[in-house]
Amino acid sequence: MVSLKKYNYFTGEISCVARGVSDIVNFFDLAGSNYILITPPKPQSSNKIHDLCLFHYLNNKLIISSFDDFVDKITNSSNFFRVDIIVIDMWSINKSLIWKYLEKIEKLNLPIIIVAKEFHYKSNDDVNEFHIRTEYKEMYKSEVWINDKINNTSSTTESLKLAYIRDKKLEYLFEKKK
C-alpha cells in the first residue's frame, strides 16, 4: 500500500479524495493499523460544496467544533489508545491555519494523513504529497488513482493493495524457509 511518513497530504477533486482516502485508511485498518478520524461535525445539508464528508466514509471519529475543542481532545490521551494513524479532515480549514493544528498534533508522534484542498509544507519535513483522481472506465466501473507528487509515480488503489498482499506473502514464505 502507500508508505506513510510523518505527514501525508492528500488532495484532489472533492468526491475522489473522500473515496480514495477511505479506501487507503480502510485497507490499513484491515492490515492491523488502527486509525482515528479527526473531523468537523456532520454537515447539516447536502449542498455544502466545501465539505469533504469523510465523516460518512470512516467510522472511528473524533468530532471537533473549534480549534480549542481540537486541543482539548488531542491532549486527552485516552482518545488515542491503540491508534496507529491519525486522519485529519482539514478540507474546510484555511491553508494558512493548518500549521496551528499540525503544531499541536505532531506531539503525538504518529503518522498523520492530512486531507486538505490546499496546503504548504517545508521541503525538509518528512512528507508525502498525493493527488487522488478517479477514472471512469465503464458505466458502473471506476478506478481510483493515487499520484505521488514527490516521487512522480501513479498507481490505482487496487494495484497497491495487490502489491501489498503479494509482498506480505513473499515475506511469509521467506521467513518460513529460515
C-alpha positions as CSV (number, residue, x, y, z in Angstrom):
1,M,0.0,0.0,0.0
2,V,1.1,3.6,0.4
3,S,4.2,4.0,2.7
4,L,3.3,6.6,5.3
5,K,5.6,9.2,6.5
6,K,5.1,11.7,9.4
7,Y,3.0,14.0,7.2
8,N,0.9,12.6,4.3
9,Y,-1.0,15.2,2.4
10,F,-3.9,14.2,0.1
11,T,-5.8,16.4,-2.3
12,G,-7.7,16.3,-5.5
13,E,-11.4,16.6,-6.5
14,I,-13.7,16.5,-3.5
15,S,-15.5,13.3,-4.4
16,C,-12.4,11.5,-5.4
17,V,-10.4,12.3,-2.3
18,A,-13.1,11.1,0.1
19,R,-13.3,7.7,-1.6
20,G,-9.6,7.4,-2.2
21,V,-8.6,8.2,1.4
22,S,-11.3,6.0,2.8
23,D,-10.0,3.1,0.6
24,I,-6.5,3.6,1.8
25,V,-7.4,4.0,5.5
26,N,-9.7,1.0,5.5
27,F,-7.0,-1.1,3.9
28,F,-4.6,-0.1,6.7
29,D,-7.3,-0.9,9.2
30,L,-7.6,-4.4,7.7
31,A,-3.9,-4.8,7.8
32,G,-3.9,-4.2,11.5
33,S,-3.3,-0.4,11.8
34,N,-5.9,1.4,13.9
35,Y,-6.9,4.9,12.8
36,I,-8.8,7.8,14.2
37,L,-10.5,10.4,12.0
38,I,-10.5,14.0,13.4
39,T,-13.3,15.7,11.6
40,P,-15.7,18.6,11.8
41,P,-19.3,17.8,12.7
42,K,-21.5,16.1,10.1
43,P,-22.8,18.6,7.5
44,Q,-26.3,19.7,8.2
45,S,-27.2,19.8,4.5
46,S,-26.1,18.1,1.4
47,N,-25.5,21.3,-0.6
48,K,-22.3,22.3,1.3
49,I,-19.8,22.0,-1.5
50,H,-16.9,22.9,0.8
51,D,-17.4,19.8,3.0
52,L,-15.4,16.7,2.2
53,C,-17.6,14.3,4.1
54,L,-15.0,11.8,5.2
55,F,-17.5,11.7,8.1
56,H,-19.6,9.4,6.0
57,Y,-16.8,7.1,4.9
58,L,-14.8,6.3,8.1
59,N,-16.1,5.1,11.4
60,N,-13.6,5.9,14.2
61,K,-14.3,9.6,14.7
62,L,-13.2,12.3,17.0
63,I,-15.5,15.2,16.2
64,I,-14.2,18.7,16.7
65,S,-16.1,22.0,16.6
66,S,-13.3,24.6,17.1
67,F,-9.6,24.9,17.5
68,D,-9.9,24.9,21.3
69,D,-12.1,21.8,21.2
70,F,-9.4,20.2,18.9
71,V,-6.7,21.0,21.5
72,D,-8.8,19.6,24.4
73,K,-9.4,16.4,22.5
74,I,-5.9,15.7,21.3
75,T,-4.5,16.3,24.8
76,N,-6.7,13.6,26.2
77,S,-4.5,10.5,25.7
78,S,-7.4,8.1,26.1
79,N,-8.7,9.3,22.7
80,F,-5.6,7.8,21.1
81,F,-5.4,4.5,22.9
82,R,-4.1,1.9,20.3
83,V,-4.2,4.4,17.5
84,D,-1.5,3.9,14.8
85,I,-2.6,6.5,12.2
86,I,-4.3,9.9,12.6
87,V,-6.5,11.0,9.7
88,I,-7.4,14.7,9.9
89,D,-10.0,16.4,7.7
90,M,-8.8,19.9,7.0
91,W,-10.8,20.4,3.8
92,S,-12.7,23.4,5.2
93,I,-9.7,24.9,7.1
94,N,-7.8,27.8,5.5
95,K,-4.3,26.7,4.4
96,S,-2.7,29.4,6.5
97,L,-4.2,27.9,9.7
98,I,-3.3,24.3,9.1
99,W,0.1,24.7,10.8
100,K,-1.7,25.6,14.1
101,Y,-3.4,22.2,14.1
102,L,-0.3,20.3,13.0
103,E,1.8,22.0,15.6
104,K,-0.4,20.6,18.3
105,I,-1.0,17.2,16.8
106,E,2.7,16.4,15.9
107,K,3.4,15.8,19.6
108,L,1.5,12.5,19.4
109,N,4.3,11.1,17.2
110,L,2.1,9.2,14.9
111,P,1.8,9.2,11.1
112,I,-0.8,11.8,10.0
113,I,-3.0,11.7,6.9
114,I,-3.9,15.3,6.2
115,V,-6.8,15.8,3.8
116,A,-7.0,19.4,2.5
117,K,-7.9,21.4,-0.5
118,E,-4.5,23.2,-0.5
119,F,-1.5,23.2,1.8
120,H,2.1,24.1,2.1
121,Y,5.0,22.4,3.9
122,K,8.7,22.8,4.4
123,S,10.8,20.8,2.0
124,N,12.8,19.3,4.9
125,D,9.6,17.8,6.5
126,D,9.1,14.1,6.4
127,V,6.3,14.4,4.0
128,N,4.3,12.6,1.2
129,E,2.1,14.6,-1.2
130,F,-0.6,12.7,-3.0
131,H,-3.2,13.7,-5.6
132,I,-6.2,11.5,-5.9
133,R,-8.4,11.2,-9.1
134,T,-11.0,8.8,-10.4
135,E,-11.1,7.4,-13.9
136,Y,-14.4,6.1,-15.1
137,K,-13.8,3.1,-17.3
138,E,-17.3,1.8,-18.0
139,M,-20.8,2.7,-17.0
140,Y,-20.5,1.3,-13.4
141,K,-16.8,0.8,-13.1
142,S,-14.2,3.3,-12.0
143,E,-10.6,3.3,-10.8
144,V,-9.1,5.4,-8.0
145,W,-5.7,6.7,-9.0
146,I,-3.1,8.0,-6.5
147,N,-0.4,10.2,-7.8
148,D,2.7,10.6,-5.6
149,K,3.7,14.2,-6.4
150,I,7.1,14.0,-4.8
151,N,8.3,10.7,-6.4
152,N,6.3,11.3,-9.6
153,T,4.6,7.9,-9.6
154,S,1.0,6.8,-10.1
155,S,-1.0,3.7,-9.3
156,T,-4.5,2.6,-8.6
157,T,-5.6,1.7,-5.1
158,E,-6.4,-1.9,-6.4
159,S,-2.9,-2.4,-7.7
160,L,-1.4,-1.0,-4.5
161,K,-3.5,-3.5,-2.5
162,L,-2.4,-6.4,-4.6
163,A,1.3,-5.4,-4.4
164,Y,1.0,-5.1,-0.6
165,I,-0.6,-8.6,-0.3
166,R,1.9,-10.1,-2.6
167,D,4.8,-8.6,-0.7
168,K,3.4,-9.9,2.6
169,K,3.0,-13.4,1.2
170,L,6.6,-13.3,-0.1
171,E,7.8,-12.2,3.3
172,Y,5.9,-15.0,5.0
173,L,7.4,-17.6,2.6
174,F,11.0,-16.4,3.1
175,E,10.6,-16.3,6.9
176,K,9.3,-19.9,6.8
177,K,12.4,-21.1,4.9
178,K,14.8,-19.7,7.5
